[in-house]
Amino acid sequence: MDPAFLNAFTQPSTLDQFLTEDVIAEGEKRKLIKPTSSNNPKLEELKLFLTEWINRTLKEEHIVVKSLEEDLYDGLVLHHLLENLGSLKLDVDKIALTEKKQRQKLTVIMEAVAKCLQLEESQLKWSVESVLAKDLLSTLHLLVAIVKHFEPSLALPPNVQVETITIETTSRGLKASNAVEYITENKEKIEAQSRDDAFDELFSCAPDKLDAIEKAVLQFVNQHVGKLGLNVKDIKSQFSDGVILLLLIGQLEGYFLNLRNFFLTPASTMEMLHNVNLALDLLADGGLLNFPVNSE
């Protein structure tokens, strides 16, 4: 048996559950939240948020949800939720008592959700079987997607991540792999991506504007380092060793950089990296740099 599988669980009852032969068929994969993440405060905050949101949305229908796993698996709450939020009329019975009926009901619901959200099957982080099996991870992904589509102004708790384990049965036995998965958006990553996208768009859609921007930057730089008798003509080459950047920071911030702290005429890549790293540290200390930059 894969050692990672044994190390992934700290609760014997959870391990026993997956050692039973009929839990996962051969060749099948199943992703679960590891017990070590089950008491994650951010996860609990998201669960409470979604529970209260459902109860608030379905208050007039006198539906009360207490457990996301236990109360959503049969499709009844999801059915009411979609009809309430999207005015969707689903061609399926409100109440499904047998597992067969519940599976049929969830199939109709999942097809409606995928159509509304315009998602391909490969993009779905949930399935009929996983929701029917009361899988918390799938249920959370489904509810978060519904909230983001139908109530985009609703502020979901950000940066909710969990440790997961993906279990697969092979001819050699159980195989497991661990990962960290985000359920709600990583704000820092989104903000960094947004900054990247702005420059990517500039490079791809408006290359004619780059020359104008570069000239404006050069004018700004020379306006300040010119006081030191310096003149910058090429941003790429003359900023690569960190010297101009350090002197520019000193001029803009109004302080003197001790020549012992950096290499005024760097003679190696290591000395250049020292200069650039020092410049980045100064920007970060001054609150001017709130996203990571690769000094190399």
Disulfide bonds with the S-S distance in Angstrom:
none
